[in-house]
């Protein structure tokens, strides 16, 4: 989304019949100034991160062993798509397991070869539990899906502000 305005202090809330998202918050502005326009990328709300219809879930296999505290070893090497805490400036991916119900293990702190380490463990899996990674919802956003989207723009500047235009890119998806 882009704005034509004399201010960069904008943030937005977006809602469709299928999803919701935002561009920044009142305390964390995300519109950036480029050649007279203010650009902001729509970020999906993290409340729906366990939606298995999204492409942000990556299976890593069955747990083979726990070689140390908060360490989890798998048969295959960990894919390059896994982000650990702080590696992208946003936050790490979360690792989950399923033993009949889906449970959070923790946030990926580091990984090497076929071992993932978390800073803390919320739940502890057992050998042969299926594990998967859930990508950070903010860094893996792709916009908002739906036929209609309501956009609420807010500006927290105390100075005089003008908004000349609000622009977006839309396309028809056959998914």
C-alpha positions, 0 to 999 in steps of 0.5 A: 500500500502506498500513500501520497501525503506530507507525513510519514506518521501513518499506520493502518488496520485492514480487515476482510471477510477472510483475514485481518492485518496491519501496517505498523502500530501507533508506537511502531510506524512501518510506512517508509518514504521513497520518492515522495510516496509512503510505502507499507507492506501489509502484515498478517495478524499473528493470531492465526499462525497455526492455519495449515492452509498457509504456506508458512508451516514447514515439516521437519520430521520425527524427533530422533533424540534430545542431545542436551537441554532444549536441543532437538535432533532430527534424521535430516538436516534442518532446511535453510528456510528456518529463521532463528531468533534475531536472524532477520531482525523480527524474531525467530520461528516457532517449533511445534510437535504433534502427539495427537494434539499440537503443542508449542516447544519454543522459539528457535534460538539456533540450529546446526546440521540436524539439531535445533536449539530453543532458549526455553521449552514450553512443552517437551516432545518425546522421540518419534513425535512429528515436529514442524516449524511455523514461520514468523507471521510478520516476516512471512506475510503476503497481504490480505485475502478476500473480496473486500477489504476495509482499511482504517488509516490513522496518523499520530502526528500533532502537526497539520497533515494532508493525505492526497491519495491512498493506493494499493495493488490488487489481483484476482487469485484462483486459489 
